Every structure is written in C-alpha cells, then in structure tokens.
C-alpha cells in the first residue's frame, strides 16, 4: 500500500519497507516475522513519493535494497539524506550496484558489501542473500534508541516545493523575442528578431515599443542580442548585435543611449562589424553578456551552409564550396564566426582587448577578440560571477556518423570554459568524439583528427594550422534517449544555458531563490521545454542535473535571467518558427520562502457581450497555499477600485476593458491577475434542430437536421458563411480531442493524427500554413495527396528521420513511435490539403458509416459561423454540435460512479460487481424515442434492483427492473439480457443507474456488463 505519513509517539517503533520488485518474498517474510517478534509496526510502500520529510519524520527506520536508489528522484534522495542527517536509520541490503547518480554520498555505497555508520545517520548495510538473523540485527541497529529525527542537525538543505513559485505572464503575442536585459526597477528591455526594441514597464505593467533597427532578418539573422552596460544607471549605455540591412553582408555590435524610456537611435556608435554570408542558412547566435571586470562577451554562429553536409560535418574544401566549410569559420583563428568573443568596451565607443584571450593581442596568431573557438551555434552563453567561468549551449548537427554510446554523433552540448580554448567543431562532438572527415569530391571518409593535436589544413583556412587541444563538453545529448544524461529525454533538441545562481548576489532581494540552488547552473531546452539545475563538485566538474519547476512547460524558452528582485525572468519564443506567436511571452517567476504569496485568478461568466454589458466577476479560483491565511480582494477597472471576492459591473460603452484583481494575504504578500473583456460584439447563436434522438444512432436510420443562426449585431446572416460538416470517428475516444478545440482545418476524423503530431517535437519545425524550419503541412499535403502508398513511405520517414525530400536539413527520428501512429500523423497531414464543401443548412443524413466497425464510433454534426465583428471588436465564432454514439454503453464508461470493476484482460471484458447503494451515471443523454432499456447481467449474488433516476442520484425513477439471485460459478457463463420498460422522457438529462437491495443486503447483488437503449419501433 502507498503510505504518506507514519507519525506518532516515539514509544512505538515504526519500520518502513520500500517494497520494489527487487525486494524478494523471502526478505519480506523475514521482516514480517522480525516485526511480529519485536513489536514493531511494519508498513510497506511501493511508492517512491513516500520519501518526503513529513512521512519519514515519524519512522524509526527504513529498509530497502541498494538498487532501489535508482528509482528515486532528486526530491526523494534529498529527503532521505536529510532524514539520515537528522538521526534516522537505514537498513540497506546490497543486492546489486546502483547506477551512479551524481550524489556522492549514495555513489560511495557502490562496491561496499557490509558496513555500519553511527553518526549522523544510523546505516547498516549487508550483502544479499541475507544470512540468518542479519536482517533483524540490522533493523535494530538502524532503530538505535528510537530518538526522533532532529532536522536542525541537517547540513543538506531541502528542495523547495513547486507551490512556492508563482508564474506571472507580463506580456504575450510577442514577435520572435530573442534576448532581454533586466533594468533597474525591474523594467525589462528585450529585442525581437525583426528589429523591434520593447520595454516592459514594471509600474504601468505595459509593453512599449521604444526603438526599431533596420535589419536583415533572412535566414537566422536579425536583431539578436542586447545587454546593459554595467554602469547603465550612470551612462545609459545599451549594446545591441544585429544583421545590418542592405547589400553589405555584415553583423554589427553597436552601443546606443537609452534615456527616459526612449532608445536614442541617433546615438549609435558602431563598435564592431563581422562579415557574413547570406546565401545559405544557418547559425548566427548573437548573444551578449557582461562578465566580471566589465568584459563583454559576444557569441557568433558558424554561418556556413548547414544543409549540404551529406550526413557529415561541413568540411567541403572543393573550389566554389567555400560557404560549406566550417574550417574557414569556426576552426579559423582569423575569422570571428563560430566563436565567443571577449572585449573591453571603452567610453569612446571603441573597445580594447583584455588580457587572457586565446590569441596574442598583436593578432599574430589569430583575431585577438577570440576567447573561445570551435563553436557551431553557441546560441546562449552565461558567465559565472564568482569564478568567471564561461558556459554556453551549442546547438548540434544532424549527422549519420555512429556515436560510441549509440545513436549518431549529433549532440547538442553544454560547455564550460575555465580559460580560453578550442571546443572542437567541426572535428569533434560531445566527449571529444572525432568525426571522419568527409571527402566531398571523392565521396569517401578521410581519417579522423586527434583531439590533442587538431590540424586545420583546409584551403579555406586563413589562420593557424595547428589548433589548441580540443575541449570536451560537460553535457551532451542527441535526439534519442541518452544513456549518460537520461533526464534530458528524447526528441528534437536545442540546449541553452541560463545563469549560475548565487544567493549572495541577491542579499536583500524579495524573491531570492533558496540557497539550495547556490552555485547551480540553469540550463533549458528550447524544443523539449524543460529547465534543469546543474550541480558541480568542489572542483567545478559536472556532478548531476535535476528538473527545476518540473510542473512548468514553457513555450520554447529562449532567454532566462535573474532580476535585481531575485525573480526569474523568462522569454518564451512561442510555438512557430520565424513568426509572431500568441504563446510568445515574457514571464516572471517568483519564489517565496516562509509565507507564500497568494495566487490570483479571475473567473467571468462571459468575456464578450453587447452594450450594456454586465460582467459577473469572481475570485473564487484564487487562493493561498498557506492554510489559515486571510485574503483580501481588490478589483481595478475603468479607473476605479472595488473590494470583495465577487463583483458585478456594467459597461455602458463599447471597447476592450482590462480588469485587474489583486489578492493580498494577512502578511502583506500580493499577487495580481488580469483579464480583458470585449464589449460591443455578441457571439452569434448557432442552433441545430432535429426530430431525432440527439445522443444515439441505430442501424438503418438517418439524421434529419436544420441549422439556424442569429446574431445581435448582424441582423442579416450570410448563409454562405455558415459551415456545416458531418463526420464519423471510428474511435469515440478521439471525440475529446475534437471537442477540446483546435485551430486545425483538418476533418475531425483525423483528430488522432492531429493529437499525435502536436504531442511530438514535430511542431518545433512545421506549422500548418507557413514554411518554418521545415515545409508547411499544407505543402506536404499538396505534394503527396492522392496516392495511398505515400502514407506508408511517409510514416517510415517519420520514424527513421532523414533528409533530401525538402532540401538537406535533417528531420529528427522517432524510433519509439508505433507504425500505426505514424500513419495516423501522415493521414492528418495529407487531409489538410483536401477541400470539403459545406453541407446544406437543412437535410437528412444516412447513418451507415458505423456498420461493421464495432460499437466505439461516434457521428459528429457540426455547424459554425463567424460574425462580422462590431464596434472595433474582432469577429467571434460560435458552433453547435450534435454527437451520436452507439446506444450500447459499457458499464465502465461512466461519467460518475460508486462501483467496483473487474477487468478480464484476456477476454476484453470489464464488468461491475455491485452492492446495495452502488451506482453508475452518464451525463447529458437524450431519451427521446427510446422505449426500453436492456441490461447484460449475470445472476451472481443475492439479487436486487436496477433503478434509473433522472438528473440526480435520488431523482425521479423512470425505469426499474428486478434481478433475481444466483450462483453462477465464474465470469465466463450465465450472462443474460433482461429488458426494463422506460417512461416517456424527452430532452437531455443526467442518468443515474442505482443498484439496490430491497432487503438491505450488504454483499454482492449481481454483475452487470453493459446497458442498451432500445429505439421505439
């Protein structure tokens, strides 16, 4: 059983056994006997989430296998460590080695067969199989004198709960946000790739455009980087990096002045221009970061043809292919591309070379600005403020070269530079694993380089031939599962580095993170949408990573910084590449230690309406994680303030109104939520009328229908704008996907494929209507529509990955995707190019598509209409839906119940064995035209009644039938169909089927498998 607390008097001795499959029956029986003879209370759990402080605190000892440590997450490991530091006891059976975890105290147990530890923890470890009496001896040792754990003794800090963080959206609908700079007063300056410079003002809570650069935004260029001068409050200097518009292919580092909320474009001082090529994609990087000593770091991409690599790296030395040779950029000491530069800006707008860069200041061996070379696309960089170490995420290639650890040598990397150096590209990847150099002319592999002595002999190299030794990455992973870094997951990848946290940088900051994160580097993945905290050992070597805010799924995080208030500021790029996205956001994440801030949430009965419009607003979904806190509510709208948890307010003029709700607890902590109401346009009313039953279909029947639309602002409805569609979904379980809504133009019958597509990393490179990194889905549909054999070929391509059909950019593989699911994705994509005319507004539809396809399908009749908008309010769309399902309802498909189910997997059967007072309920079903109800039951029990209640559990009874007692020996036989009459009822109702014993018997009454509604003849 799962157990979440075992507190109580220390007079009792409570032992917890972590009973994973590694725990043998023999060990469990030995422990049960020892518990019985010693008067211990034994509690067994299979749930690793038991290992949390409030559960462990009342336990005298924990018993587990050493290998079971592998199943624990970072929270469980820390909780166990703190329990032991507080004086808890652990009886440990060394069955096998556990996999290294990056927790030194756990990893030190590997290879040890038997030992004891007295302080601070009481640990008794013994090998398996257990000798007689050893288990009892070990548990007694772990119990000791049964002193309660004293958590004041702990040296390990606890991991903060996720509910101590508040996520606040400061702005959305951004147009390709790239980098931000947190300003004094917690204003946020950020840039958008197409040239926009935006400022979020903390006090007004508004985003303003304060400047615009004329940029070249083709390929991956544009306005890419921004950074504040360390002395910004004195000099107002801001630095930008952007692709200059016009025929001159250069990227520029400039300094401008920002005063009183305005960027003064006329103050631009050009500090550096880096020549580039704009013929082929890709890799511009362009991130700016100041480190200690006022040194400015700038990352640059390799800027070569990333698509003509033939499955290898771009080392094409043929004449005329100079733009496909990274030996002329990343591995060239005289080229500033594929590098991280480090300079010292000077007051006059120029710069000087600091001491300690990779090459001499006189330029004799290479450009003196270079600090790091051998990068592909160092998209995000960060400088550790304590030790000046440089970290960056380098976006990796897609190659066909096998990697030593499995998969291909196509790793994204996290790198650490303690000093200047060469980091391998294009000769090495990951843990300094060498690529065979591809001979593009002879179509053969050339020898691999030696990472200790790399040599650049390319005809395109204008720098030194003998490069510095290559430095390995500290973290690397590709699109498959990583055996070394399993937490990163799998799929497409784009790793980036955020800041290194130190609590002493935010001594008086309101939202400073817990000191648990001291010295940890934050990394995040743009595609996989996670954030990790990376821990180093005392010598700054990689130790482990762990999820940070694992309940959060940011929408393509592209920048992460700390503000002076200690809050985390996150820029989210949004779903689609090279596009403005509604889910492109600026977000602030705040942490509360001690008292947690409340959370504000607004609920409105309607967000749209005609003038006059009365909105009924509620703060009922607001709350506070600290029990007992008293909350106050303040509403701000139309320049006035109101108090209370609810508010009814009438708007007498059309327009868009921003509503703010501020919730304050009795400690003064606050949170604010906002909501926009649009007044002046009412959603249209769409109706589907039918004489048929609105819930069920039967064989040899049809559905008559008539669609009507009314709209308050549109007295004349354009009937040609009403769209009517009719579909059959072979799996009714896909209905939830359809009804939850999507912006897809695909038919509902392809809902499963739509859901699968958006659950994978496909959406990172493909959009429905426009080309992104990959072709649009519509373009794919138009190319492959009409040929059935294309479905199998494209499904295999999705699974295997590859390139060549739409250029040379490689698509990630999906080896774990089932072939049938890949086919569903292809069917969805191909369907997008089909045009289906709308049905007439009135008609009759034959119900034949379900024949021969089982009982799980549903028919879906949909009518929709978008109005014309009114009073400067955008058009609104409404729809009406009629869903027809099979009249046979499996008992397990209930919407609500109090019933016990028995699944028989080998027979594909699930039935309910019912007792007095049990029930199953099905919501909003139409009983019009139904004369009787049939039940498939088994006489096995004392017998009883089935009563159908309307609308509630004790509602009016519309049908009843008595089921006689019986003693059918097993589930295989004796199933009978019995029929009950039904009162005449129309309209949609909630149906409650109650199972009742007329004599109040407490045992089982009978078994029931399904319910069938019989149509009037």
N, C-alpha and C positions, 0 to 999 in steps of 0.2 A: 504493500500500500504506500501511496505517497504521503509524506508526513511533513508538516511545515512548522511544527512547534513541539517542543518536549520540555517545556519549562516546569518548574515546580520546586518543592523543597529539596535541598541537597541531602536530606536524610535518606532519600531513595537514590538508587544507582541506576541510571538510565543509559543503556547501550544502544547505539545506532549501527546497524549493519547496512552498508551500501551494497545492495544485492544486484549487481550487474550479472550478465551471463557468465562472467569469469568466476563467479562465486559458485563453488560446487555444492551439491546437495549434502555431501559429507561434512563440509565446513559449516554449513547452515545448521545441520543437525547437532554437531558438536557444540556450537554456540547456544543452541536452544537448551541442550542438556546442562551446560555450564550456567546459563541464566537461571534455570529452574533450581539447581542445587545451591546457588549463591543468593537467591532472592533478587536478582537483577530484573529490571523491566527492560525487555528486549523489544526494540522497534525496528522494523525493516522498511527500507525505502529503495525504490529503483530510480528515483528522480534526482538528478544532479542538482536541481534547484533547491533541494533541501539545504545545501551548503550555503547558508546565509546566516548572518550574525544572530538574528533573533531565534533561529531554530537551534543553532549549535550551543548557544549560551547555557541552556539548561541541561546539556548532555554530559554525562560523566566520561564517556569515551566513544570514539568512532572506530569501527572495524571495516577494513577494505582491503582489496588486492592492490598491489603496486601498479599493475597495468590499468587499473580503473582511473588512475590520474589522467590518462589520455582522454577520457570522456568529459573532463571538467573544462569549463570555460574560464576566462580570466576572472570573472566575478567569484566563481566558486573557489578557485585557487587562492585568491586573496582572503576570502572569508575563512578558509581552512587555516591559512597561515596565521591570521590574527587570532583565531581560536587557540592555536597551539602556543603562540607567544603569550597569550593571556593565561596559560597554565592548563590548557585542555590536554586530553590524552588521545593517542592514536595507536591502535594495534594494526600493524601492517604486515600483510603476507606477500612475500616476494615471489610471485608466480613467474613473471617474465619481465624483461626490461620494458620500461615505458619509453615512448618516443621523446627525444629532447624537446623541452617546451620553452626554453629561454628563461625559466625560473630556476636560478642556480640552486636554491635550497632543495628543490624537487629533483633536479637532474643529478645532484650529488648522491642520491639514493641508488642510482643505477650501478650495478655491479657489486653492491654490498649485499651480503647474504643474511647476516644477523648482527644486530647491534641494538643498544638501548641509549636513550638520551634522557637526561633528567631535567635540565633547565635550559630554556624556559619551558619547553614542552616536555611531556612525558610520551616518548615514542618507543615502541617495542616492535622491532622488525625481525621476522623469522622466515626461513625459506619454506616453500611448498615442495612436497606434501608435508602436512603438519605431523610432527611426532606427537605421541600420546601426551596429553596434559599441557602441551605448549600453548595452545590457544587460550585456555583458562588462565594460565600463568601470565601470558601477555596482556590479557584484558585487565587482570588485577593490577598489573604494573601500570597500565595506562590510566586506570581509575585513581591510583595513588590514594591520598586521603580524602578524595572526592570534594576538594575545595572548588568552589565556583570560579569560573574564569574571571580574571580581573583585567578588563580591556584597557585600563590605564597603563598596563605594562607593555602594550603593543608598540613595536617600533615601525611596523608596516601600517601605512595609512589606508583607510577604507576607500573603495571606489565609490564616488558619488552616485546616487540613484538618478536615473534619467529624468525623473519628475522634478529634479531640482533645476532643470534648464527650461527656459522659456524661449519660444521661437516667435519672433515678430517680423512680419513682412513690412518692409519700409517702402517698397515700390515694386511694381511689376510691369509687364509689357515692354521690357527694355529691348533695344535693337543691337544685339550682339555685344553685350558688355564684355570687356577684356580685363582691365586691371583697375584697382581702386587705391586711393590713399586716404587714410583716416586723418581728418584735420583736427586742430584744437577745437574743443567744444563738441566733439563727436559729430560734426558735419562730415559727409562722405563725398569725396571727389572721385568720379570714375569716368572712364572713357569707353566709347563704343567704336567698333571697328571701322564703321563707315565715316568716322570723323567727328562724331558728337562728343562734346565735353559736358558732363552733367554734374550737378551738385545737389545732394540731398541735404536739406537744412533741418537740423535736429529740432530747432524750436518751432518752425512752421509745419514740420512733417510733410514738406513738399519737395519734389524733384524739379529743378530748373535747368534749362539749357543755358550755359554761361559762355560757350565758345564753340567754334567749329573749325576743324582743319580740312583743307582741300587735299584729299588723299587719293592715292592709287589703292583701291580696295579689291583688285583682282587677286586670283589665286588665294593666298592666305595673308596677303599684306593688308595694310590699313593703319589706323591709329591703334597701336598695340600696347604701349606702356606709359605709365605716369608715376611720378614719385615726388614727394615734397622734399625740399631742402631741409637738412637737419635744423637749420636756423630760420625756418619759414616764418615764425612769428616776428622775426626782426627784418628779414629781407624780402618776404613774399615771393620767393622763387619756387617755380614748379618746373619739372623736367618731363619732356614728352619724347616718345620714339614713334615714328610713323613713316610710311611709304609716301614719298613725295609725288604728287600728281604731275602729269605731263610726260614728255618724251624722255626725260632723263631718268634712267632707272637707278634710283638711289633711295636708301632709307636714312632718315635723319634723326639725330639726337639734338634736341633744342631745349633752351631754357626760356620761360616766359614769366611774367609777373601776374599774380592773382591778388586783386585788391577789392575789398568791399563786395565780394560775391561776383566779380566780373573778371574774366580772363582777358588781359590786355594783349590782343594779338600783335599789335604794333611793337611790342617789347621783345619780340622773338630774337634770341641770339643763337645762331647755328653753331653747335659745338663740334659735331662730327657728322660726316656723311659716309655711308658704306655702300659701295657699288653693288648692284644685284642684277639678276636676270629675271625677266618677267615673261619668258616664253613658256616655261614649264613649271608645273607645281612640284615641289612644295617646300614648306618649312621656313617660317620667318621668326618664330619665337618672339623676342621683343620685350621681355620683361625687365623692369627697372627696380632696383633695390639698393638702398643705402645700408652700408655696414658700419661698424665702429670706425672712428677716425675720419668720418666724413667721406669715405670712399664709396663711389657709385659703381655698381655692378650692372652690366647690360648683357642679356643673353641673346644670341643670334642663331638662327637655324642654318642648316647646310645649304639651302637654296639651290638644290640640284633636282634633276628630273628623277623623281622617286618612283616613277611608274614603268620605266624601261629597264628593269633590272634582271629580267628573265629568271626570277626566283633567287637571285643572289643579292649582293650589295652593289651600289652604283660605283663601279670602278672601271668604267668604259674608257679606255685610252685611245680608241680609234680616232683618227682625224675627223673633224666635224661633229664629234660627240662630246665636246668639252663640257657641255652643260649636264652631262650624266656621269661625271667623275668627281666623287667626293674627295679624292686625293688632291683635287685642285682647290677645295674649300676647307672642309673640316680638318683634313690632315696636312694642310698647307700652312706653314708658320707665317707666310706673308699675306694671308687672306684673313679678314675679320669675321668670316661666316663660319658657322658651326663651332662657335666659341662662347665663352663667357669672359667679357672684358671687365677690367677694373681700372678706374681712373679717379683722379682727384680734381673735382671742379674748382675753378678759380673765380674770384669775384668779377673778373672782366669778361666772363662768358667763354673762356677757353678752359683747358684742363692741363694737368701735368701727370706724369707717370709716377705712381708711388713706388716705394721700394718693395721688392719681393715678388714682382710679377714673373712670368715664365721665362721671358727673354730679356736680354740686356736693354737698358734704356736707349742705347745708341742705334737700335734696330739692326744690328749686325747679324743676328740670327733669326730674326722674325719681328713681327709687329710688337712693340713694347706694351701695347694696351692689353695684350692677351694674358689672362690669368689661367684659364682652362681651355684646352683644345681637344678635338676628337669627339665633338658632340654631334648628334643628328638633329634633334629638335628639343633643346633644353627649355621647355615651354614655361616652366615656373621654377624660380630659384628662391632661396632664402639664406640669410646669414645668421649664424648663431651669435647672439650679442655677448655671450660670455667668453667664447674661445675663438671667435672669428672663423669658425669652420663654415664652409660653403656647402649647401645641399641643393640638389635640383632633381627634378624628374625629367628623364629623357625619353621621348616618345619613340618606340622602337619600330623596326621594319616588319614586313611580311615576307619571309623567305621560305624556300623549300629545303634549306640545309638542315639535316637532322641535328638535334641537340643531344648532349650526353645524358641529360636527365629525362629524355623522351620529348616528343613533340618536335617542333622546329626551333631553330636558333633565331627567334623573332621576339626577343624580350624587350619590354619596357623596363627602364632602370630607374632606381633611386641611387644617386651617387653622393659621396662625401669627399670633399677636397679639404684636407688639412693644410695643404700647401699647393702651389701651382703644379699643374701636371697635364699629362695627355691621357684621355679616358677612352681611347680605343677605336672609335668609329673612323673609317669603315672596315677596320680589320678584325675587331673583336667585339663581343657582346656578352652581357651577363657577367659571369665569373671569369672574365678574360678568356672565354672560349673563342678560338680562332675560326674565321671563315676561310673556306677555299676561295682564292681569288679567281673570278670567272674571266676567261678569255673570250671576250665578246666577238672577236674576229674568228678564232679557231673553234669556238663553241666547245671548250673543254676547261676543266678545272686546273688552275695553277697552284703551286704549293702555298700552304698557309704560313702566315707570319709568326715569328716568335714574340710573345708579348713583352719579353725583357729587352728585345732589340728590334723594334719595328723599324722598317725602312720604307720610305716613300720614293719609289723610282718612277713615278708617273711622269709622262711628258708634260702634264698639266700642272705639275708642282713647281712653284717659283720660290719655295722656301728651302729649309734644310732637309737633307735626305734622311739622316739618322734622327729619329724621333725619340723623345723621352720614353722610358718604360711605361707600358700601358697599365692603368689602374683599374681594378675590377669594381663592379657595382657592389653596393651593400644589400640591395634588394633587387630581384629581377623576376619577371613572370611574363608569360605569353598568354594566348587565348585559351589554352587548355588548363586543367587543374594543375597546380604547382605542388610537386612533392616536397619542396623545401619551404614554401610560404603558402600553406594551404588556405589560410584565412582570406586571401585575396579573391578567391572564387575563380570563375572562368567566364569566357565570352570576350567580346571586344574590350580593348583596354587603352587608357590614356592616363598614366600616372602623373601626379603633380605633387609638389611639396608646398606645404604651408609653413607657418612659423614654428620656431622652437620656443616653448613656454618656460618662463622662469617667474616664480611668484614675486621675487624681489624687484622685478621690473614694474610691478603694479601694487606697490605697498599700500596705498590708500584707495585703491580702485574699488568701486562699489560692486562690480561683477567679476572680480578676480576669480579664476578657477581654483579648485582645490590644489593644495601643494602636492597631492598625489601625482600630478602631471609635471612636476618640476623636472626640467631637463629633457622632456619628451618632445620629439619631433612629430608634427602632424603631417600626414600625407593623405591624399584623397585621389579618387579616380573619377575622371570626367564622364566616362561611359558607364562604369559599374555603380556609380553613385553611392560610394561609401567613404567614410573618413576613418582613418586608423591613427592611433597614437603609438609611436615607435620608441622603445626603451633601449638605452645604451648601457654598457657596463662601465666600470670606473675608468677604463681606458678608452672610452667612446667607441667601442666596437658594437656592432648590432647585436642585440640580445633577443628581442622579441617585438611583436606588434600585437595590438588588441583593438577591437572595434571601439570607436568613440561615437556616442549618440547613435547606437545601432538601430534605434526605432525611427531615425530620420532618414529619408531618402531624398536628398537634394536633387534638384532638376539640373543635372550636368554642372557640378560645381567647377568654377573656373578661376576663382581667387578667394583667398582666405587670409584674414589679418586680424590682429587684436587692436582694439581701440584703447585710448588712454583710460577709459572707464573699465577696462578689463573684459569687455564683451567681445565675442567673436563676431566679426562681420564677414558675411559670405556673399559672393556674387555667383548667381546661378545663370548659366548661359541659356538654358531652355532646350527644348527637345530637338528642334530642327536646325541644321547647319545653315550658315550664311543667310539667316532670316531673323526678322523680328518675331519674338515668341511671347505669348501671354504668360507662359511659365518661366520667362526670364526675369529674375528677381534680385533685389537687394534685400538681404535678410540680416537681422541682428539676433544673436543667441546669447542670452544672459544666464548666469549661474548664481544661485542663491545658497549661501551656507548659513545654517541656522534657520531663521524664519524664511520660508519660501514665499515668493510673491504669488498673489492670486493670479488666476488666468481669466481674462475677459473674453466673452463670446456673445454675439448678438444674434437673436433669432427674430425674424419678422414674418408676419402672416402673409405678406406679399411684398415683392420688390418693385412692382410696376402697377400703374393704375392711372385712371383719368382724373382730371381736376374736377371737384375737390377730391383729394386722396387722403384717406385716414390710414396711417400705419400703426399697427399694434406691435410694439417692440418689447422684447423680453430679454432679461439677462439670466434666464433660468439655466442655461448651459454654461454659465460662468461658475467658478468655484475656487477652492483652495485645498492644496494637498495637506495642509496642517489642520488637523481636526480641532475644532473649537474656536478657530479664528472667526471673528465677526466682520462681515463685509458691508461696505457702503458703495452705492452705485451713483455715478454722475453721468448724465446724458448731455451731450453738446450738439445742438443742431440749430440752424438758422440764427446763429449768433446768440443763442440763449442756452441756459443751463437748467437741467431738471434733475431731481433726485428720485431714487426708488428703484426697485428691481424691474418694474414694468413701466411702460409709457405709451399712451395713445396720443398721436399728434396728427393734425390735419394740415396738409399742404394745399394752399389755395392758388399757387402759380405753377405753371409747368417748368420743368428743369431737372437737373441732376443734383441731388442733395446728399452731402457726405455726413453720415451720422457717426459720432464718436461716443464710445462707452468707456469710462474709466472706473475700474474696480479697485477699491482701497481696503486693505485689511486693517485690523486694530493695531498693527505695528507700524503702519505708515507705508507699507510696500504697495506698489500700484502696478496695474497692467491696463493697457488700452487696446481696444479693438475698434475697427471701423467697418462701415457698410455703406454702399451707395444705393440710394433709391432713385428710380427714374420715374418722374411724374409727367404725365401728358400723353401717354400711349398705353392702351389696354391690350393685353394679349387677345388674339382672336379666339372665338369659341368654336371648336370643331366637334361635330356630333356624327356618330354612325348609328343609324336606326336599323333595326331588323326585327322581323317577326319570329326569327328562330331563337333557339336557346343560345345564350351568349357565352356559355362555358364549355360545351361538349360538342363533339361531332360523332355521327354514327355512319355505318356503311350505307351506301346507296341514298345519300341525302345531298342537299345543296344548301348554300347560304345566300339568302336574299339580303340586300343592303341598300341603304340610301344615305349619302353624305350631304351634310349641310354645314355652312359656315356663316357666322355673324361676327361683326367687329364694330366696336363702339365708334371708332374714328373713320372706318371705311364703310359708308352706307351702301356702296355698290361693290360687291365682291366679284373679282375677276375669276370666273370659274376655271379658266385655263391655268391659273396659278395654284389650283388645288391638286395635290398629288395623292393618288390612291394606288396602293400596291397590295398584292396578296402573295404570300409565300408559305411554303411548308418546310418546317425544320424537322429533320429526321430525328434529332435528339432534342427533346424538350428542355434539357439542361442548358442548352445554348440560349434559351429564351432570356435568362437573367442578363446575359451579355448584351442582348439587343435592347432590353427594356432599360438597362442602366444608361444607355445612350452613348453615342459616339458621333464624331463628325464625319465618319466614313460614308462614302457614297455607295458602298458595296451593299448587295442584297443581304437581308438577314440570314438567308440560308448559308452564307459564308461567315457567320459570326464566329464559329470556332477558329477558323483560319485567322480572322482579324484579331481575336484574343491572343492566339499564339504568337503572331507577328509582333504585337506590342508588348508581349511578356519577355521577348528576347532582346538582344542587342541590335537587331535589325534597324530599329527606329533611329539609332545613332547615325546611320549613313543613308537612309532612304526616307523620303517623305512621299505623300500620296500624289501631290500635284506638281512639285517642282524638283529639279535635279539638285542634289546635295553633294555629299562626297561620292555617293553612288547615283545611278539613274533614278528618276521618279518611278513610282509604282505604275503610274499610267503609261509611261514609256515602255516599261517591261511588258505590260498587258498588251499594248498595241503590237509589239514585236512578236509575241508568242501566242496570241489568241487564235483559236480555231483548229489547233492540232492537239489531239489527245496525247500523243506520245511526248509532247513537250512537258507535260505535267510530271512524268517520271524523271525526265532528264533534269529539269529544274529542281525537283525535290532532292535528287542526288547531289546537285551542285550546292544546295543549301547545307547539306550535311557535311560534304567534303571540303567546301570552300574552294578558293582558286581565283583565277583572273583570266582575262583575254576576251571576254564577250563584250565588255563595255570599257575598253581601254585596258591598261595593265595594272590598275590598282587592285590589290588582292582583297577578296572578301573573306572574313573570318570563317573558320569551320565551326560546325555544331555537331560534334560526334555523338553526343548523348541524345540528340533529337530522334524520335522514332520516325521511320519512313512514312507511316500513315499521317503523322502530324505535319511532316514536311510537305506532304501532298495537299493537306488542308490549307497550308500557307500559300502554296502555289495557286490553288483554286481561287482563294480570296484575291490574290494579286491579279490574276487573269480576268476575274469578274469585273474589275474596276473599269475596264475599257468597254464593257457592254452597255448599251443604252436600252433601257426598258421603258416603253411608253406607259403613261399613267392609265389606269382603268377608268371607265366611265363613272360618273357620280352616282349612278344607280345601276343595279344589275343583279344577276344571280350567278353564283359560283359553284361549280360541281366539286364535291369533296371526294376525290378519288386518289389523290397523291399518296395517301397513307396505306393504301391497300397492299398487303403483302410485306409491310415494313415494320410489323410489331406494334406495340402499344405506346411507345415513348414519344412519338412525334406530336407536333402541335401545328395548327394553322394560325397565321398571323395576318389579319386585315388591318392595314394602317392608312389613315388619312391625315395629311398635314397641310398647313397653309401658313405662309409668311406674309404678314400685313405690310403696308407701305411706310410704316413709321409715321410719326406725327409730333409736332411741337419740338423739333430737333432731337427727338428720341429715336433711336435706331429701330428698324423693323424687328418685330417679335414673331416667333414661330410657335404654333401650338399643334398638337396632334391628338388624335383619338385612336384607340387600338381595341380590337376585338381579338381575343385569344381563345381558340377552341382546342381542347385537349381530349384525349381518349376518355370515355366515360368509366373506364376501369381504373380505380385509384388503389395503388398498393398501400397497405396499411402503414408502411414505413415512410411514405412520402408526405406525412402530416405536416402542418404548419405549427401545431402546438400539440402537446400530449402529456399524459401521465400513464405510461405503459412500458412494459418490458418486452424487448425484441429478441428473437432467437434467429440469427443468421445461419443458414446451411450453405456454406460456400460451394461445396461440391455439387449441389443441386440448383444453385442460382435462386435459392428461396430464402425469404425472410418473413417470419410470421410473428404475431404478438400473442403471448400467453397472458391472459387478462385476469384481473382480480376485481372485486367489488369497488366501485368508485373510479376505476381507470377510465381514460377517455383518449380519443384522438380527435383533432379538429382540423378542418380545411377551410381556409378563409375565402370569402367573396366568390361563391359559386352560385350559378343560376339554376333553379329547379323547375323553370317553366317548361311545360310539355313532358314532364317525367312522371310516370305513373307508379313506379315501384322501384325498390332497391334490392339488389341481390348481394348476398354475402357468401364468401367461400370460407367455411368454418370447419373445425374438427371437434367432435364431441370428446373432450378430454378434460374432465373436471366435474365439478358439482352442478354445472349448468347455470343459466341466468338469462338476462335480457339484454338486448341492444336497443337503446333509445336514441332517437335523433332529436336534439334540441336545436332550436333556431336562434342564432345571433349571440347566445351566451350559454355557459355551461348549465345553468338552471333555467334556460329559456323554454318557451312553449315546445311541447313534444309533437312532432309532425309524423313520426313513424315509430313503431315498436314491434319487436318480434322476440319470441322466447326460444332459447337454445337449450335442448334437453341435456341432461348429464350423460357422461360416457366414460369409457376407459380404453380408448384407442391406445395400443401399445407403443407406437412410435410415430414420428412425423411423416413417414412415408405413405401411410394408408389412411383411409377413413375420412378424407376431405369431402365435404358435401356442400352443395349450393342451395341456400334457402332464400326465399323471397318474402319481403315485407311490403305491404302497401304504403303509399305515401299520400299525405294530404295535398290538395292542390295549392301550390305556392308559386308566386312569381317574383321576379326581381333578384338582385344579388344579396346573398346572406352568408354569414359565417355559420358553418355546420359543425356541431359538436356531437360526436357519437359516444354515448356513455355506455359503459358495461356495468351491469348492476345485478347483484344477487338479491332476489326477493326475500331471502331468509337471512341476509346479513352474513353469509359465509365469508370467512377470511382467506380461504385457499383459492386455488386457481379455478376459474369458471369454465373456460374453453379456450381454444386457439382460433385466431382469425388471420386470414391471408390477404384478402382484398375486398373491395366494395365496388359494386357496379350499378350505375344508374340506367334504368330501362326507359326508353322513349315510348310515349303514347303511340298506339297503333293508329 
